Amino acid sequence: MHMFHDTLVSFAERRVISMIINGIDVRRYGATLLTAETKPPKMTANYEMMSKALLPTEYDTDIPLGSMTMTIYFRGKNRATLERTMSSFMRNFRSSCIMEEIRGFKGKYKGFLTGDDYEKTLEKEKRILTLEFDGFFFDDEAEALFDQKLEGKLYAEGSRDTPCIIEVTAKADLTNYKITLNGEPYTIESLMNGETIVINGKTGKITKEGDNAFGSVDLWAFPKLQTGRNDLAFSTNGARVTVRYPPMWL
């Protein structure tokens, strides 16, 4: 095992590979990404076989998170420096983290650390750290504009349902303006000409002109998009509506 890891270390020293975690280049820690491997979510279709039924009844199946395993090579001036550097590095994983520029993968990865371990190499100032995550990949935000429309369609990229942000700017004074997204209604009590209200499905907040406006919208759940086709309807054509979302992948 050590011979294999020392071969990886020698390769890493010849070719430094960057990765960004929470906006920080891992090279700041004297670290190099060696390997990254993903596994798909462990899914089980949700169904029930009713008594005397010939066919099972199917229900919606929630998609759990996938997983990723990384090995990262660290090198320090001495053992004490190495231990402190790795300790500082691990502070990035006290909560969920965002990883970018992962070699061989596209987009960004939102990860939740589930396990970690390290192996010594033949040299005291070098270590191999193994990290295990649950998480998913996502792309930069995409958007669709519906300007003074009564209905529209949005084809969402990705393979996971994703929370979205609905931004409404009134082009006339509006009362009880209703947006219906895939059958789910969102009713804005009032909006003056030129005002903008934002229903943020990512943060669970509603703001009007930047101020809290949670009580100004009647809704049952915050908005989300399903993969593929999404249908929208608007009660009047007196508003410009922008829908923004990050495509998410298994």
C-alpha positions in Angstrom: 0.0 0.0 0.0 2.8 2.4 0.9 4.5 1.8 -2.4 1.3 2.6 -4.3 0.8 5.8 -2.3 4.4 6.9 -2.8 4.0 6.4 -6.5 0.9 8.7 -6.3 2.9 11.2 -4.2 5.7 11.3 -6.7 3.3 11.9 -9.5 1.6 14.7 -7.6 4.9 16.4 -6.9 5.6 16.5 -10.6 2.1 17.8 -11.6 0.4 20.0 -9.0 -3.3 19.8 -9.3 -5.5 22.5 -7.9 -9.0 22.2 -6.3 -11.1 25.0 -4.7 -12.9 24.4 -1.4 -15.1 27.1 0.0 -13.3 29.6 -2.3 -9.8 28.5 -1.1 -7.2 26.9 -3.3 -6.0 23.7 -1.6 -2.5 24.6 -2.6 -2.6 27.2 0.2 -2.4 24.2 2.5 0.4 22.5 0.5 -2.2 20.0 -0.7 -2.8 18.2 -4.0 -5.9 16.3 -5.1 -4.9 12.8 -6.0 -8.2 11.0 -6.8 -11.9 11.6 -6.7 -14.5 8.9 -7.2 -18.3 9.2 -7.1 -21.1 6.8 -6.4 -24.8 7.3 -7.4 -27.6 7.6 -4.8 -28.9 4.5 -3.3 -32.5 4.7 -4.5 -35.4 2.4 -3.7 -38.6 2.9 -5.7 -41.5 3.7 -3.4 -44.5 1.4 -4.0 -47.1 -0.6 -2.1 -48.8 -3.9 -3.0 -52.4 -3.5 -1.8 -54.4 -6.5 -0.7 -55.9 -8.4 -3.7 -54.5 -5.9 -6.1 -53.0 -7.2 -9.4 -50.5 -4.3 -9.8 -48.6 -2.3 -7.1 -49.5 1.3 -6.3 -46.6 3.6 -7.0 -45.7 6.7 -5.1 -43.2 9.5 -5.6 -39.6 8.5 -4.8 -37.3 11.0 -3.1 -33.8 11.0 -4.5 -31.2 10.7 -1.8 -27.7 12.2 -2.0 -24.9 10.5 -3.9 -21.4 10.1 -2.5 -17.8 11.0 -3.3 -14.5 9.8 -1.9 -11.3 11.9 -2.3 -7.7 11.3 -1.5 -5.6 14.4 -1.0 -1.8 14.6 -0.6 -0.2 16.9 2.0 3.4 17.9 2.3 4.9 20.1 5.1 8.3 21.2 6.2 8.2 18.8 9.2 5.7 16.7 11.1 4.5 19.5 13.4 3.9 21.8 10.5 2.1 19.1 8.6 -0.2 18.2 11.5 -1.2 21.9 12.0 -1.8 22.5 8.3 -4.1 19.4 8.1 -5.9 20.5 11.2 -6.5 24.0 9.7 -7.7 22.3 6.4 -10.3 20.2 8.2 -12.0 23.3 9.5 -13.5 23.7 6.1 -15.8 20.7 6.8 -17.5 21.9 10.0 -20.6 22.3 7.9 -21.4 21.7 4.2 -18.7 22.8 1.8 -18.6 23.8 -1.9 -15.8 22.2 -4.0 -14.9 23.4 -7.5 -12.4 22.5 -10.2 -12.4 18.8 -9.3 -10.3 17.0 -11.9 -12.5 14.9 -14.2 -15.8 16.5 -13.1 -17.9 19.3 -14.4 -19.6 21.9 -12.2 -19.5 22.4 -8.4 -20.0 19.9 -5.6 -21.9 20.5 -2.4 -20.6 18.0 0.1 -21.4 16.9 3.6 -18.4 15.2 5.3 -19.3 11.7 6.5 -15.8 10.3 7.2 -12.1 11.0 7.2 -8.9 9.1 7.7 -5.2 9.5 6.8 -2.3 7.2 6.0 1.4 7.8 6.6 3.9 7.6 3.8 7.5 6.6 4.0 8.4 10.3 4.8 7.2 11.9 8.0 6.4 15.2 6.3 4.0 13.6 3.9 0.4 12.3 4.4 -2.5 11.0 2.4 -5.9 12.2 3.6 -9.1 10.3 2.6 -12.4 12.2 2.8 -15.9 10.8 2.2 -18.9 13.0 1.4 -22.6 12.8 0.7 -23.6 15.4 -1.8 -24.5 16.5 -5.3 -23.1 18.4 -8.3 -24.7 21.7 -9.4 -24.0 24.2 -12.2 -24.1 28.0 -12.3 -27.5 29.5 -12.0 -29.8 29.5 -15.1 -32.8 31.7 -15.6 -35.9 32.1 -17.6 -37.8 35.3 -18.3 -41.6 35.7 -18.7 -42.3 39.3 -19.5 -46.0 40.2 -19.4 -47.1 36.7 -20.1 -50.2 34.7 -19.1 -48.5 31.3 -19.4 -45.1 29.8 -20.1 -43.0 26.7 -20.0 -39.5 26.2 -18.5 -37.4 23.2 -19.3 -35.0 22.7 -16.4 -31.7 21.0 -16.8 -30.3 18.5 -14.3 -31.3 15.2 -12.9 -32.6 16.4 -9.5 -35.5 18.6 -8.6 -34.1 21.9 -7.5 -35.3 24.9 -5.5 -35.8 28.1 -7.5 -36.1 31.8 -7.0 -39.1 33.7 -8.4 -38.6 37.4 -8.9 -41.7 39.5 -9.8 -41.6 43.1 -11.0 -44.9 44.8 -11.4 -45.6 46.7 -14.6 -48.9 48.0 -13.2 -50.4 48.0 -9.8 -51.2 44.4 -8.9 -53.7 42.9 -6.4 -53.8 39.2 -5.6 -51.5 38.4 -8.5 -51.1 34.7 -8.7 -48.4 32.6 -10.2 -49.0 28.8 -10.6 -46.0 26.6 -11.0 -46.7 22.9 -11.8 -50.1 23.3 -10.2 -48.7 25.0 -7.0 -50.1 28.6 -6.5 -48.2 31.6 -5.2 -50.4 34.6 -4.6 -49.0 38.1 -4.0 -51.4 40.3 -2.1 -50.3 43.6 -3.6 -47.5 45.0 -5.6 -47.2 48.6 -6.8 -46.0 49.5 -10.3 -42.2 49.2 -10.4 -41.9 47.2 -7.1 -40.1 43.9 -7.0 -40.8 40.9 -4.8 -38.6 37.8 -4.5 -39.8 34.4 -3.4 -36.6 32.5 -2.7 -36.9 28.7 -2.6 -33.2 28.3 -1.7 -33.2 30.4 1.5 -36.9 30.2 2.4 -37.2 34.0 2.5 -39.5 36.5 0.8 -38.4 40.1 0.3 -40.0 43.2 -1.3 -37.5 45.8 -2.3 -35.0 44.1 0.0 -37.2 44.1 3.1 -38.9 41.1 4.7 -42.3 40.5 3.1 -43.1 36.9 4.2 -46.7 37.9 5.1 -47.3 39.4 1.6 -47.4 36.0 -0.3 -49.9 33.2 0.2 -48.1 29.8 -0.4 -48.1 26.3 0.9 -44.5 25.5 0.0 -41.5 27.3 -1.4 -41.0 27.0 -5.2 -39.0 24.2 -6.8 -38.5 23.0 -10.4 -38.7 19.4 -11.6 -36.3 18.0 -14.1 -37.5 18.7 -17.6 -40.8 20.5 -18.4 -42.3 22.9 -15.9 -45.6 24.7 -16.6 -46.3 28.2 -15.4 -49.5 30.4 -15.4 -50.0 34.0 -14.5 -53.3 35.6 -13.4 -52.6 38.8 -15.5 -49.9 40.0 -17.9 -49.0 43.0 -15.7 -45.6 41.7 -14.5 -42.2 40.6 -15.5 -41.3 37.3 -13.9 -37.8 35.8 -13.7 -37.2 32.3 -12.5 -33.7 31.4 -11.5 -32.3 28.0 -10.5 -29.1 26.0 -10.2 -29.2 22.8 -12.3 -28.5 19.9 -9.9 -27.2 16.5 -10.8 -27.1 13.1 -9.1 
